[in-house]
């Protein structure tokens, strides 16, 4: 199964390690994770920096999305057969 992260970006749900709320958790650890991943070229910015709401961590790349972590979590756990 796949998860739409915004702006035509889709990833396999099995590749997702974490979905982090960057609006309510502006910790130094999260900021360092984003900064280091950006330096290493492992960040894909799906939206502009001012509208970033979530960080999606995968084994290959990290994504900054303007879709909230709660919405992404609901999409990831939605039962398509319900």
mmCIF file of the N, C-alpha and C atoms, coordinates in Angstrom:
data_MODEL
# 
_entry.id   MODEL 
# 
loop_
_atom_site.group_PDB 
_atom_site.id 
_atom_site.type_symbol 
_atom_site.label_atom_id 
_atom_site.label_alt_id 
_atom_site.label_comp_id 
_atom_site.label_asym_id 
_atom_site.label_entity_id 
_atom_site.label_seq_id 
_atom_site.pdbx_PDB_ins_code 
_atom_site.Cartn_x 
_atom_site.Cartn_y 
_atom_site.Cartn_z 
_atom_site.occupancy 
_atom_site.B_iso_or_equiv 
_atom_site.pdbx_formal_charge 
_atom_site.auth_seq_id 
_atom_site.auth_comp_id 
_atom_site.auth_asym_id 
_atom_site.auth_atom_id 
_atom_site.pdbx_PDB_model_num 
ATOM 1   N N  . UNK A 1 1  ? 0.836   -1.170 0.000  1.00 0.00 ? 1  UNK A N  1 
ATOM 2   C CA . UNK A 1 1  ? 0.000   0.000  0.000  1.00 0.00 ? 1  UNK A CA 1 
ATOM 3   C C  . UNK A 1 1  ? 0.892   1.248  0.000  1.00 0.00 ? 1  UNK A C  1 
ATOM 4   N N  . UNK A 1 2  ? 0.304   2.329  -0.453 1.00 0.00 ? 2  UNK A N  1 
ATOM 5   C CA . UNK A 1 2  ? 1.040   3.577  -0.592 1.00 0.00 ? 2  UNK A CA 1 
ATOM 6   C C  . UNK A 1 2  ? 0.360   4.689  0.203  1.00 0.00 ? 2  UNK A C  1 
ATOM 7   N N  . UNK A 1 3  ? 1.137   5.723  0.512  1.00 0.00 ? 3  UNK A N  1 
ATOM 8   C CA . UNK A 1 3  ? 0.624   6.880  1.230  1.00 0.00 ? 3  UNK A CA 1 
ATOM 9   C C  . UNK A 1 3  ? 0.974   8.137  0.451  1.00 0.00 ? 3  UNK A C  1 
ATOM 10  N N  . UNK A 1 4  ? -0.041  8.959  0.183  1.00 0.00 ? 4  UNK A N  1 
ATOM 11  C CA . UNK A 1 4  ? 0.157   10.236 -0.512 1.00 0.00 ? 4  UNK A CA 1 
ATOM 12  C C  . UNK A 1 4  ? 0.590   11.278 0.516  1.00 0.00 ? 4  UNK A C  1 
ATOM 13  N N  . UNK A 1 5  ? 1.755   11.897 0.300  1.00 0.00 ? 5  UNK A N  1 
ATOM 14  C CA . UNK A 1 5  ? 2.316   12.865 1.240  1.00 0.00 ? 5  UNK A CA 1 
ATOM 15  C C  . UNK A 1 5  ? 2.036   14.306 0.853  1.00 0.00 ? 5  UNK A C  1 
ATOM 16  N N  . UNK A 1 6  ? 1.508   14.517 -0.351 1.00 0.00 ? 6  UNK A N  1 
ATOM 17  C CA . UNK A 1 6  ? 1.252   15.866 -0.842 1.00 0.00 ? 6  UNK A CA 1 
ATOM 18  C C  . UNK A 1 6  ? 2.063   16.138 -2.093 1.00 0.00 ? 6  UNK A C  1 
ATOM 19  N N  . UNK A 1 7  ? 1.577   17.062 -2.902 1.00 0.00 ? 7  UNK A N  1 
ATOM 20  C CA . UNK A 1 7  ? 2.263   17.481 -4.134 1.00 0.00 ? 7  UNK A CA 1 
ATOM 21  C C  . UNK A 1 7  ? 2.772   16.317 -4.974 1.00 0.00 ? 7  UNK A C  1 
ATOM 22  N N  . UNK A 1 8  ? 1.899   15.355 -5.209 1.00 0.00 ? 8  UNK A N  1 
ATOM 23  C CA . UNK A 1 8  ? 2.174   14.220 -6.088 1.00 0.00 ? 8  UNK A CA 1 
ATOM 24  C C  . UNK A 1 8  ? 3.306   13.317 -5.604 1.00 0.00 ? 8  UNK A C  1 
ATOM 25  N N  . UNK A 1 9  ? 3.608   13.326 -4.315 1.00 0.00 ? 9  UNK A N  1 
ATOM 26  C CA . UNK A 1 9  ? 4.623   12.455 -3.741 1.00 0.00 ? 9  UNK A CA 1 
ATOM 27  C C  . UNK A 1 9  ? 3.921   11.295 -3.036 1.00 0.00 ? 9  UNK A C  1 
ATOM 28  N N  . UNK A 1 10 ? 4.281   10.082 -3.429 1.00 0.00 ? 10 UNK A N  1 
ATOM 29  C CA . UNK A 1 10 ? 3.697   8.880  -2.853 1.00 0.00 ? 10 UNK A CA 1 
ATOM 30  C C  . UNK A 1 10 ? 4.834   7.962  -2.418 1.00 0.00 ? 10 UNK A C  1 
ATOM 31  N N  . UNK A 1 11 ? 4.700   7.380  -1.216 1.00 0.00 ? 11 UNK A N  1 
ATOM 32  C CA . UNK A 1 11 ? 5.700   6.428  -0.726 1.00 0.00 ? 11 UNK A CA 1 
ATOM 33  C C  . UNK A 1 11 ? 4.990   5.156  -0.266 1.00 0.00 ? 11 UNK A C  1 
ATOM 34  N N  . UNK A 1 12 ? 5.739   4.064  -0.261 1.00 0.00 ? 12 UNK A N  1 
ATOM 35  C CA . UNK A 1 12 ? 5.195   2.818  0.266  1.00 0.00 ? 12 UNK A CA 1 
ATOM 36  C C  . UNK A 1 12 ? 5.029   2.959  1.779  1.00 0.00 ? 12 UNK A C  1 
ATOM 37  N N  . UNK A 1 13 ? 3.901   2.517  2.288  1.00 0.00 ? 13 UNK A N  1 
ATOM 38  C CA . UNK A 1 13 ? 3.684   2.589  3.733  1.00 0.00 ? 13 UNK A CA 1 
ATOM 39  C C  . UNK A 1 13 ? 4.700   1.741  4.485  1.00 0.00 ? 13 UNK A C  1 
ATOM 40  N N  . UNK A 1 14 ? 5.131   0.646  3.886  1.00 0.00 ? 14 UNK A N  1 
ATOM 41  C CA . UNK A 1 14 ? 6.113   -0.220 4.546  1.00 0.00 ? 14 UNK A CA 1 
ATOM 42  C C  . UNK A 1 14 ? 7.490   0.436  4.662  1.00 0.00 ? 14 UNK A C  1 
ATOM 43  N N  . UNK A 1 15 ? 7.760   1.479  3.878  1.00 0.00 ? 15 UNK A N  1 
ATOM 44  C CA . UNK A 1 15 ? 9.039   2.195  3.949  1.00 0.00 ? 15 UNK A CA 1 
ATOM 45  C C  . UNK A 1 15 ? 9.055   3.272  5.027  1.00 0.00 ? 15 UNK A C  1 
ATOM 46  N N  . UNK A 1 16 ? 7.888   3.628  5.556  1.00 0.00 ? 16 UNK A N  1 
ATOM 47  C CA . UNK A 1 16 ? 7.803   4.709  6.546  1.00 0.00 ? 16 UNK A CA 1 
ATOM 48  C C  . UNK A 1 16 ? 8.263   4.213  7.908  1.00 0.00 ? 16 UNK A C  1 
ATOM 49  N N  . UNK A 1 17 ? 9.211   4.947  8.479  1.00 0.00 ? 17 UNK A N  1 
ATOM 50  C CA . UNK A 1 17 ? 9.732   4.644  9.808  1.00 0.00 ? 17 UNK A CA 1 
ATOM 51  C C  . UNK A 1 17 ? 8.993   5.474  10.853 1.00 0.00 ? 17 UNK A C  1 
ATOM 52  N N  . UNK A 1 18 ? 8.752   6.755  10.541 1.00 0.00 ? 18 UNK A N  1 
ATOM 53  C CA . UNK A 1 18 ? 8.079   7.638  11.495 1.00 0.00 ? 18 UNK A CA 1 
ATOM 54  C C  . UNK A 1 18 ? 7.396   8.781  10.766 1.00 0.00 ? 18 UNK A C  1 
ATOM 55  N N  . UNK A 1 19 ? 6.318   9.255  11.377 1.00 0.00 ? 19 UNK A N  1 
ATOM 56  C CA . UNK A 1 19 ? 5.645   10.485 10.949 1.00 0.00 ? 19 UNK A CA 1 
ATOM 57  C C  . UNK A 1 19 ? 5.680   11.408 12.159 1.00 0.00 ? 19 UNK A C  1 
ATOM 58  N N  . UNK A 1 20 ? 6.408   12.512 12.036 1.00 0.00 ? 20 UNK A N  1 
ATOM 59  C CA . UNK A 1 20 ? 6.657   13.396 13.169 1.00 0.00 ? 20 UNK A CA 1 
ATOM 60  C C  . UNK A 1 20 ? 5.942   14.727 12.966 1.00 0.00 ? 20 UNK A C  1 
ATOM 61  N N  . UNK A 1 21 ? 5.243   15.156 13.999 1.00 0.00 ? 21 UNK A N  1 
ATOM 62  C CA . UNK A 1 21 ? 4.561   16.451 14.000 1.00 0.00 ? 21 UNK A CA 1 
ATOM 63  C C  . UNK A 1 21 ? 5.606   17.526 14.300 1.00 0.00 ? 21 UNK A C  1 
ATOM 64  N N  . UNK A 1 22 ? 5.963   18.333 13.316 1.00 0.00 ? 22 UNK A N  1 
ATOM 65  C CA . UNK A 1 22 ? 6.998   19.349 13.533 1.00 0.00 ? 22 UNK A CA 1 
ATOM 66  C C  . UNK A 1 22 ? 6.420   20.671 14.028 1.00 0.00 ? 22 UNK A C  1 
ATOM 67  N N  . UNK A 1 23 ? 5.104   20.818 13.995 1.00 0.00 ? 23 UNK A N  1 
ATOM 68  C CA . UNK A 1 23 ? 4.475   22.046 14.489 1.00 0.00 ? 23 UNK A CA 1 
ATOM 69  C C  . UNK A 1 23 ? 4.491   22.067 16.011 1.00 0.00 ? 23 UNK A C  1 
ATOM 70  N N  . UNK A 1 24 ? 4.094   20.964 16.630 1.00 0.00 ? 24 UNK A N  1 
ATOM 71  C CA . UNK A 1 24 ? 3.978   20.903 18.081 1.00 0.00 ? 24 UNK A CA 1 
ATOM 72  C C  . UNK A 1 24 ? 5.193   20.312 18.772 1.00 0.00 ? 24 UNK A C  1 
ATOM 73  N N  . UNK A 1 25 ? 6.159   19.855 18.022 1.00 0.00 ? 25 UNK A N  1 
ATOM 74  C CA . UNK A 1 25 ? 7.347   19.257 18.636 1.00 0.00 ? 25 UNK A CA 1 
ATOM 75  C C  . UNK A 1 25 ? 8.619   19.876 18.070 1.00 0.00 ? 25 UNK A C  1 
ATOM 76  N N  . UNK A 1 26 ? 8.761   21.151 18.251 1.00 0.00 ? 26 UNK A N  1 
ATOM 77  C CA . UNK A 1 26 ? 9.951   21.873 17.767 1.00 0.00 ? 26 UNK A CA 1 
ATOM 78  C C  . UNK A 1 26 ? 11.105  21.687 18.747 1.00 0.00 ? 26 UNK A C  1 
ATOM 79  N N  . UNK A 1 27 ? 11.539  20.451 18.914 1.00 0.00 ? 27 UNK A N  1 
ATOM 80  C CA . UNK A 1 27 ? 12.640  20.164 19.822 1.00 0.00 ? 27 UNK A CA 1 
ATOM 81  C C  . UNK A 1 27 ? 13.968  20.306 19.104 1.00 0.00 ? 27 UNK A C  1 
ATOM 82  N N  . UNK A 1 28 ? 15.026  20.412 19.857 1.00 0.00 ? 28 UNK A N  1 
ATOM 83  C CA . UNK A 1 28 ? 16.350  20.517 19.254 1.00 0.00 ? 28 UNK A CA 1 
ATOM 84  C C  . UNK A 1 28 ? 16.710  19.220 18.535 1.00 0.00 ? 28 UNK A C  1 
ATOM 85  N N  . UNK A 1 29 ? 16.212  18.092 19.030 1.00 0.00 ? 29 UNK A N  1 
ATOM 86  C CA . UNK A 1 29 ? 16.473  16.817 18.375 1.00 0.00 ? 29 UNK A CA 1 
ATOM 87  C C  . UNK A 1 29 ? 15.850  16.783 16.990 1.00 0.00 ? 29 UNK A C  1 
ATOM 88  N N  . UNK A 1 30 ? 14.591  17.201 16.887 1.00 0.00 ? 30 UNK A N  1 
ATOM 89  C CA . UNK A 1 30 ? 13.927  17.239 15.579 1.00 0.00 ? 30 UNK A CA 1 
ATOM 90  C C  . UNK A 1 30 ? 14.607  18.230 14.647 1.00 0.00 ? 30 UNK A C  1 
ATOM 91  N N  . UNK A 1 31 ? 14.948  19.401 15.167 1.00 0.00 ? 31 UNK A N  1 
ATOM 92  C CA . UNK A 1 31 ? 15.627  20.401 14.350 1.00 0.00 ? 31 UNK A CA 1 
ATOM 93  C C  . UNK A 1 31 ? 16.974  19.885 13.849 1.00 0.00 ? 31 UNK A C  1 
ATOM 94  N N  . UNK A 1 32 ? 17.713  19.181 14.713 1.00 0.00 ? 32 UNK A N  1 
ATOM 95  C CA . UNK A 1 32 ? 18.999  18.610 14.306 1.00 0.00 ? 32 UNK A CA 1 
ATOM 96  C C  . UNK A 1 32 ? 18.810  17.513 13.270 1.00 0.00 ? 32 UNK A C  1 
ATOM 97  N N  . UNK A 1 33 ? 17.792  16.675 13.440 1.00 0.00 ? 33 UNK A N  1 
ATOM 98  C CA . UNK A 1 33 ? 17.505  15.621 12.475 1.00 0.00 ? 33 UNK A CA 1 
ATOM 99  C C  . UNK A 1 33 ? 17.231  16.213 11.101 1.00 0.00 ? 33 UNK A C  1 
ATOM 100 N N  . UNK A 1 34 ? 16.402  17.247 11.060 1.00 0.00 ? 34 UNK A N  1 
ATOM 101 C CA . UNK A 1 34 ? 16.078  17.902 9.788  1.00 0.00 ? 34 UNK A CA 1 
ATOM 102 C C  . UNK A 1 34 ? 17.318  18.561 9.186  1.00 0.00 ? 34 UNK A C  1 
ATOM 103 N N  . UNK A 1 35 ? 18.093  19.256 10.005 1.00 0.00 ? 35 UNK A N  1 
ATOM 104 C CA . UNK A 1 35 ? 19.290  19.953 9.524  1.00 0.00 ? 35 UNK A CA 1 
ATOM 105 C C  . UNK A 1 35 ? 20.320  18.975 8.959  1.00 0.00 ? 35 UNK A C  1 
ATOM 106 N N  . UNK A 1 36 ? 20.585  17.886 9.680  1.00 0.00 ? 36 UNK A N  1 
ATOM 107 C CA . UNK A 1 36 ? 21.573  16.907 9.229  1.00 0.00 ? 36 UNK A CA 1 
ATOM 108 C C  . UNK A 1 36 ? 21.101  16.202 7.958  1.00 0.00 ? 36 UNK A C  1 
ATOM 109 N N  . UNK A 1 37 ? 19.829  15.819 7.919  1.00 0.00 ? 37 UNK A N  1 
ATOM 110 C CA . UNK A 1 37 ? 19.298  15.163 6.724  1.00 0.00 ? 37 UNK A CA 1 
ATOM 111 C C  . UNK A 1 37 ? 19.357  16.097 5.518  1.00 0.00 ? 37 UNK A C  1 
ATOM 112 N N  . UNK A 1 38 ? 19.126  17.387 5.752  1.00 0.00 ? 38 UNK A N  1 
ATOM 113 C CA . UNK A 1 38 ? 19.202  18.373 4.673  1.00 0.00 ? 38 UNK A CA 1 
ATOM 114 C C  . UNK A 1 38 ? 20.633  18.505 4.157  1.00 0.00 ? 38 UNK A C  1 
ATOM 115 N N  . UNK A 1 39 ? 21.589  18.556 5.068  1.00 0.00 ? 39 UNK A N  1 
ATOM 116 C CA . UNK A 1 39 ? 23.002  18.646 4.688  1.00 0.00 ? 39 UNK A CA 1 
ATOM 117 C C  . UNK A 1 39 ? 23.418  17.416 3.877  1.00 0.00 ? 39 UNK A C  1 
ATOM 118 N N  . UNK A 1 40 ? 22.923  16.248 4.268  1.00 0.00 ? 40 UNK A N  1 
ATOM 119 C CA . UNK A 1 40 ? 23.267  15.000 3.583  1.00 0.00 ? 40 UNK A CA 1 
ATOM 120 C C  . UNK A 1 40 ? 22.474  14.793 2.292  1.00 0.00 ? 40 UNK A C  1 
ATOM 121 N N  . UNK A 1 41 ? 21.574  15.716 1.996  1.00 0.00 ? 41 UNK A N  1 
ATOM 122 C CA . UNK A 1 41 ? 20.772  15.600 0.782  1.00 0.00 ? 41 UNK A CA 1 
ATOM 123 C C  . UNK A 1 41 ? 19.669  14.565 0.875  1.00 0.00 ? 41 UNK A C  1 
ATOM 124 N N  . UNK A 1 42 ? 19.226  14.272 2.089  1.00 0.00 ? 42 UNK A N  1 
ATOM 125 C CA . UNK A 1 42 ? 18.200  13.251 2.295  1.00 0.00 ? 42 UNK A CA 1 
ATOM 126 C C  . UNK A 1 42 ? 16.838  13.844 2.651  1.00 0.00 ? 42 UNK A C  1 
ATOM 127 N N  . UNK A 1 43 ? 16.655  15.134 2.396  1.00 0.00 ? 43 UNK A N  1 
ATOM 128 C CA . UNK A 1 43 ? 15.369  15.781 2.659  1.00 0.00 ? 43 UNK A CA 1 
ATOM 129 C C  . UNK A 1 43 ? 14.736  16.166 1.336  1.00 0.00 ? 43 UNK A C  1 
ATOM 130 N N  . UNK A 1 44 ? 13.482  15.819 1.196  1.00 0.00 ? 44 UNK A N  1 
ATOM 131 C CA . UNK A 1 44 ? 12.687  16.254 0.039  1.00 0.00 ? 44 UNK A CA 1 
ATOM 132 C C  . UNK A 1 44 ? 11.620  17.185 0.603  1.00 0.00 ? 44 UNK A C  1 
ATOM 133 N N  . UNK A 1 45 ? 11.692  18.453 0.219  1.00 0.00 ? 45 UNK A N  1 
ATOM 134 C CA . UNK A 1 45 ? 10.728  19.439 0.692  1.00 0.00 ? 45 UNK A CA 1 
ATOM 135 C C  . UNK A 1 45 ? 9.524   19.430 -0.243 1.00 0.00 ? 45 UNK A C  1 
ATOM 136 N N  . UNK A 1 46 ? 8.409   18.956 0.273  1.00 0.00 ? 46 UNK A N  1 
ATOM 137 C CA . UNK A 1 46 ? 7.194   18.864 -0.524 1.00 0.00 ? 46 UNK A CA 1 
ATOM 138 C C  . UNK A 1 46 ? 6.471   20.207 -0.554 1.00 0.00 ? 46 UNK A C  1 
ATOM 139 N N  . UNK A 1 47 ? 6.641   20.992 0.504  1.00 0.00 ? 47 UNK A N  1 
ATOM 140 C CA . UNK A 1 47 ? 5.994   22.303 0.579  1.00 0.00 ? 47 UNK A CA 1 
ATOM 141 C C  . UNK A 1 47 ? 7.030   23.341 0.983  1.00 0.00 ? 47 UNK A C  1 
ATOM 142 N N  . UNK A 1 48 ? 6.632   24.607 0.941  1.00 0.00 ? 48 UNK A N  1 
ATOM 143 C CA . UNK A 1 48 ? 7.577   25.643 1.354  1.00 0.00 ? 48 UNK A CA 1 
ATOM 144 C C  . UNK A 1 48 ? 7.802   25.552 2.864  1.00 0.00 ? 48 UNK A C  1 
ATOM 145 N N  . UNK A 1 49 ? 8.897   26.106 3.323  1.00 0.00 ? 49 UNK A N  1 
ATOM 146 C CA . UNK A 1 49 ? 9.307   25.983 4.725  1.00 0.00 ? 49 UNK A CA 1 
ATOM 147 C C  . UNK A 1 49 ? 8.298   26.541 5.712  1.00 0.00 ? 49 UNK A C  1 
ATOM 148 N N  . UNK A 1 50 ? 7.530   27.544 5.320  1.00 0.00 ? 50 UNK A N  1 
ATOM 149 C CA . UNK A 1 50 ? 6.598   28.167 6.254  1.00 0.00 ? 50 UNK A CA 1 
ATOM 150 C C  . UNK A 1 50 ? 5.374   27.299 6.532  1.00 0.00 ? 50 UNK A C  1 
ATOM 151 N N  . UNK A 1 51 ? 5.042   26.387 5.627  1.00 0.00 ? 51 UNK A N  1 
ATOM 152 C CA . UNK A 1 51 ? 3.852   25.562 5.790  1.00 0.00 ? 51 UNK A CA 1 
ATOM 153 C C  . UNK A 1 51 ? 4.155   24.133 6.206  1.00 0.00 ? 51 UNK A C  1 
ATOM 154 N N  . UNK A 1 52 ? 5.357   23.833 6.613  1.00 0.00 ? 52 UNK A N  1 
ATOM 155 C CA . UNK A 1 52 ? 5.722   22.469 6.989  1.00 0.00 ? 52 UNK A CA 1 
ATOM 156 C C  . UNK A 1 52 ? 5.003   22.085 8.272  1.00 0.00 ? 52 UNK A C  1 
ATOM 157 N N  . UNK A 1 53 ? 4.318   20.939 8.219  1.00 0.00 ? 53 UNK A N  1 
ATOM 158 C CA . UNK A 1 53 ? 3.582   20.456 9.378  1.00 0.00 ? 53 UNK A CA 1 
ATOM 159 C C  . UNK A 1 53 ? 4.083   19.099 9.858  1.00 0.00 ? 53 UNK A C  1 
ATOM 160 N N  . UNK A 1 54 ? 4.708   18.340 8.967  1.00 0.00 ? 54 UNK A N  1 
ATOM 161 C CA . UNK A 1 54 ? 5.145   17.008 9.378  1.00 0.00 ? 54 UNK A CA 1 
ATOM 162 C C  . UNK A 1 54 ? 6.431   16.598 8.676  1.00 0.00 ? 54 UNK A C  1 
ATOM 163 N N  . UNK A 1 55 ? 7.139   15.704 9.332  1.00 0.00 ? 55 UNK A N  1 
ATOM 164 C CA . UNK A 1 55 ? 8.354   15.094 8.797  1.00 0.00 ? 55 UNK A CA 1 
ATOM 165 C C  . UNK A 1 55 ? 8.078   13.608 8.678  1.00 0.00 ? 55 UNK A C  1 
ATOM 166 N N  . UNK A 1 56 ? 8.239   13.082 7.485  1.00 0.00 ? 56 UNK A N  1 
ATOM 167 C CA . UNK A 1 56 ? 8.041   11.663 7.242  1.00 0.00 ? 56 UNK A CA 1 
ATOM 168 C C  . UNK A 1 56 ? 9.418   11.057 7.025  1.00 0.00 ? 56 UNK A C  1 
ATOM 169 N N  . UNK A 1 57 ? 9.795   10.124 7.887  1.00 0.00 ? 57 UNK A N  1 
ATOM 170 C CA . UNK A 1 57 ? 11.114  9.501  7.843  1.00 0.00 ? 57 UNK A CA 1 
ATOM 171 C C  . UNK A 1 57 ? 10.981  8.131  7.186  1.00 0.00 ? 57 UNK A C  1 
ATOM 172 N N  . UNK A 1 58 ? 11.772  7.909  6.133  1.00 0.00 ? 58 UNK A N  1 
ATOM 173 C CA . UNK A 1 58 ? 11.852  6.591  5.503  1.00 0.00 ? 58 UNK A CA 1 
ATOM 174 C C  . UNK A 1 58 ? 13.306  6.151  5.527  1.00 0.00 ? 58 UNK A C  1 
ATOM 175 N N  . UNK A 1 59 ? 13.547  4.932  5.111  1.00 0.00 ? 59 UNK A N  1 
ATOM 176 C CA . UNK A 1 59 ? 14.918  4.434  5.136  1.00 0.00 ? 59 UNK A CA 1 
ATOM 177 C C  . UNK A 1 59 ? 15.801  5.069  4.076  1.00 0.00 ? 59 UNK A C  1 
ATOM 178 N N  . UNK A 1 60 ? 15.204  5.645  3.035  1.00 0.00 ? 60 UNK A N  1 
ATOM 179 C CA . UNK A 1 60 ? 16.000  6.235  1.953  1.00 0.00 ? 60 UNK A CA 1 
ATOM 180 C C  . UNK A 1 60 ? 15.994  7.756  1.950  1.00 0.00 ? 60 UNK A C  1 
ATOM 181 N N  . UNK A 1 61 ? 14.879  8.351  2.299  1.00 0.00 ? 61 UNK A N  1 
ATOM 182 C CA . UNK A 1 61 ? 14.727  9.795  2.202  1.00 0.00 ? 61 UNK A CA 1 
ATOM 183 C C  . UNK A 1 61 ? 13.754  10.265 3.271  1.00 0.00 ? 61 UNK A C  1 
ATOM 184 N N  . UNK A 1 62 ? 13.851  11.537 3.615  1.00 0.00 ? 62 UNK A N  1 
ATOM 185 C CA . UNK A 1 62 ? 12.924  12.150 4.559  1.00 0.00 ? 62 UNK A CA 1 
ATOM 186 C C  . UNK A 1 62 ? 12.142  13.227 3.816  1.00 0.00 ? 62 UNK A C  1 
ATOM 187 N N  . UNK A 1 63 ? 10.893  13.403 4.180  1.00 0.00 ? 63 UNK A N  1 
ATOM 188 C CA . UNK A 1 63 ? 10.018  14.332 3.480  1.00 0.00 ? 63 UNK A CA 1 
ATOM 189 C C  . UNK A 1 63 ? 9.434   15.341 4.452  1.00 0.00 ? 63 UNK A C  1 
ATOM 190 N N  . UNK A 1 64 ? 9.454   16.610 4.069  1.00 0.00 ? 64 UNK A N  1 
ATOM 191 C CA . UNK A 1 64 ? 8.778   17.661 4.825  1.00 0.00 ? 64 UNK A CA 1 
ATOM 192 C C  . UNK A 1 64 ? 7.483   17.974 4.090  1.00 0.00 ? 64 UNK A C  1 
ATOM 193 N N  . UNK A 1 65 ? 6.351   17.794 4.770  1.00 0.00 ? 65 UNK A N  1 
ATOM 194 C CA . UNK A 1 65 ? 5.056   17.926 4.133  1.00 0.00 ? 65 UNK A CA 1 
ATOM 195 C C  . UNK A 1 65 ? 4.206   19.003 4.803  1.00 0.00 ? 65 UNK A C  1 
ATOM 196 N N  . UNK A 1 66 ? 3.299   19.579 4.023  1.00 0.00 ? 66 UNK A N  1 
ATOM 197 C CA . UNK A 1 66 ? 2.361   20.557 4.567  1.00 0.00 ? 66 UNK A CA 1 
ATOM 198 C C  . UNK A 1 66 ? 1.084   19.883 5.062  1.00 0.00 ? 66 UNK A C  1 
ATOM 199 N N  . UNK A 1 67 ? 1.033   18.569 5.009  1.00 0.00 ? 67 UNK A N  1 
ATOM 200 C CA . UNK A 1 67 ? -0.104  17.824 5.542  1.00 0.00 ? 67 UNK A CA 1 
ATOM 201 C C  . UNK A 1 67 ? 0.225   17.430 6.985  1.00 0.00 ? 67 UNK A C  1 
ATOM 202 N N  . UNK A 1 68 ? -0.734  17.608 7.868  1.00 0.00 ? 68 UNK A N  1 
ATOM 203 C CA . UNK A 1 68 ? -0.472  17.347 9.284  1.00 0.00 ? 68 UNK A CA 1 
ATOM 204 C C  . UNK A 1 68 ? -0.181  15.871 9.535  1.00 0.00 ? 68 UNK A C  1 
ATOM 205 N N  . UNK A 1 69 ? 0.563   15.621 10.592 1.00 0.00 ? 69 UNK A N  1 
ATOM 206 C CA . UNK A 1 69 ? 0.904   14.244 10.947 1.00 0.00 ? 69 UNK A CA 1 
ATOM 207 C C  . UNK A 1 69 ? -0.348  13.449 11.290 1.00 0.00 ? 69 UNK A C  1 
ATOM 208 N N  . UNK A 1 70 ? -1.341  14.090 11.901 1.00 0.00 ? 70 UNK A N  1 
ATOM 209 C CA . UNK A 1 70 ? -2.595  13.400 12.237 1.00 0.00 ? 70 UNK A CA 1 
ATOM 210 C C  . UNK A 1 70 ? -3.320  12.936 10.972 1.00 0.00 ? 70 UNK A C  1 
ATOM 211 N N  . UNK A 1 71 ? -3.374  13.783 9.961  1.00 0.00 ? 71 UNK A N  1 
ATOM 212 C CA . UNK A 1 71 ? -4.025  13.418 8.702  1.00 0.00 ? 71 UNK A CA 1 
ATOM 213 C C  . UNK A 1 71 ? -3.258  12.297 8.015  1.00 0.00 ? 71 UNK A C  1 
ATOM 214 N N  . UNK A 1 72 ? -1.940  12.384 7.981  1.00 0.00 ? 72 UNK A N  1 
ATOM 215 C CA . UNK A 1 72 ? -1.140  11.332 7.366  1.00 0.00 ? 72 UNK A CA 1 
ATOM 216 C C  . UNK A 1 72 ? -1.318  10.008 8.119  1.00 0.00 ? 72 UNK A C  1 
ATOM 217 N N  . UNK A 1 73 ? -1.369  10.072 9.445  1.00 0.00 ? 73 UNK A N  1 
ATOM 218 C CA . UNK A 1 73 ? -1.564  8.878  10.254 1.00 0.00 ? 73 UNK A CA 1 
ATOM 219 C C  . UNK A 1 73 ? -2.917  8.233  9.944  1.00 0.00 ? 73 UNK A C  1 
ATOM 220 N N  . UNK A 1 74 ? -3.950  9.058  9.831  1.00 0.00 ? 74 UNK A N  1 
ATOM 221 C CA . UNK A 1 74 ? -5.282  8.532  9.492  1.00 0.00 ? 74 UNK A CA 1 
ATOM 222 C C  . UNK A 1 74 ? -5.281  7.892  8.111  1.00 0.00 ? 74 UNK A C  1 
ATOM 223 N N  . UNK A 1 75 ? -4.639  8.550  7.150  1.00 0.00 ? 75 UNK A N  1 
ATOM 224 C CA . UNK A 1 75 ? -4.553  7.990  5.795  1.00 0.00 ? 75 UNK A CA 1 
ATOM 225 C C  . UNK A 1 75 ? -3.797  6.656  5.819  1.00 0.00 ? 75 UNK A C  1 
ATOM 226 N N  . UNK A 1 76 ? -2.735  6.584  6.564  1.00 0.00 ? 76 UNK A N  1 
ATOM 227 C CA . UNK A 1 76 ? -1.914  5.373  6.604  1.00 0.00 ? 76 UNK A CA 1 
ATOM 228 C C  . UNK A 1 76 ? -2.655  4.215  7.235  1.00 0.00 ? 76 UNK A C  1 
ATOM 229 N N  . UNK A 1 77 ? -3.543  4.492  8.160  1.00 0.00 ? 77 UNK A N  1 
ATOM 230 C CA . UNK A 1 77 ? -4.239  3.445  8.890  1.00 0.00 ? 77 UNK A CA 1 
ATOM 231 C C  . UNK A 1 77 ? -5.671  3.234  8.437  1.00 0.00 ? 77 UNK A C  1 
ATOM 232 N N  . UNK A 1 78 ? -6.063  3.889  7.370  1.00 0.00 ? 78 UNK A N  1 
ATOM 233 C CA . UNK A 1 78 ? -7.420  3.755  6.863  1.00 0.00 ? 78 UNK A CA 1 
ATOM 234 C C  . UNK A 1 78 ? -7.608  2.371  6.242  1.00 0.00 ? 78 UNK A C  1 
ATOM 235 N N  . UNK A 1 79 ? -8.680  1.747  6.625  1.00 0.00 ? 79 UNK A N  1 
ATOM 236 C CA . UNK A 1 79 ? -9.007  0.439  6.058  1.00 0.00 ? 79 UNK A CA 1 
ATOM 237 C C  . UNK A 1 79 ? -9.763  0.634  4.758  1.00 0.00 ? 79 UNK A C  1 
ATOM 238 N N  . UNK A 1 80 ? -9.138  0.283  3.646  1.00 0.00 ? 80 UNK A N  1 
ATOM 239 C CA . UNK A 1 80 ? -9.749  0.546  2.346  1.00 0.00 ? 80 UNK A CA 1 
ATOM 240 C C  . UNK A 1 80 ? -10.926 -0.376 2.051  1.00 0.00 ? 80 UNK A C  1 
ATOM 241 N N  . UNK A 1 81 ? -11.104 -1.420 2.864  1.00 0.00 ? 81 UNK A N  1 
ATOM 242 C CA . UNK A 1 81 ? -12.204 -2.348 2.641  1.00 0.00 ? 81 UNK A CA 1 
ATOM 243 C C  . UNK A 1 81 ? -13.390 -2.073 3.550  1.00 0.00 ? 81 UNK A C  1 
ATOM 244 N N  . UNK A 1 82 ? -13.324 -1.044 4.351  1.00 0.00 ? 82 UNK A N  1 
ATOM 245 C CA . UNK A 1 82 ? -14.424 -0.747 5.290  1.00 0.00 ? 82 UNK A CA 1 
ATOM 246 C C  . UNK A 1 82 ? -15.606 -0.149 4.585  1.00 0.00 ? 82 UNK A C  1 
# 
